[in-house]
């Protein structure tokens, strides 16, 4: 009697394409769902060292919502590398700016393992668009109704 754990090999991975509509979706819940799909943790044959996640396409990324007062009270800091170069911006400022999809992209990036070549590769499988259409129709993506999974996933106001 032999007891072994089946390990997925990179050649055996079958990747799917999924589309998620981010309209009125709560950022943290959506980001954790996307990170789980990118890593492949939703699969029964998940293997930590193999890229077994799906390709994720997000549309309407500029219409995401924050709960409470996080859009104005939360502050993202970064440093330019020069003396006195600490910069800050709130999520509301980023969503009103030139690249509003970066709020969701950074949220997903921060939910993946840090400084990992595998996580960097998995992040390249994420495509985020501010428009309701996307150029990946040829891959026959499956649409996932994120709003219908849980009532807390969307915020109307």
Buried (B, 14 or more C-beta within 10 A) or exposed (E): EEEEEEEBEEEEBEEEBBBBBBBBBBBBBBBBBBBBBBBBEEBEEBBEEBBBBBBBBBBBBBBBBBEEEBBEEEEBEEEEEEEEEEEEEBBBBBBEEEEBBBBBBBBBBEBBEEEEEBBEEBBEBBBBBBEEEBEBEEBEBEEBEBBEEEEEBBBEE
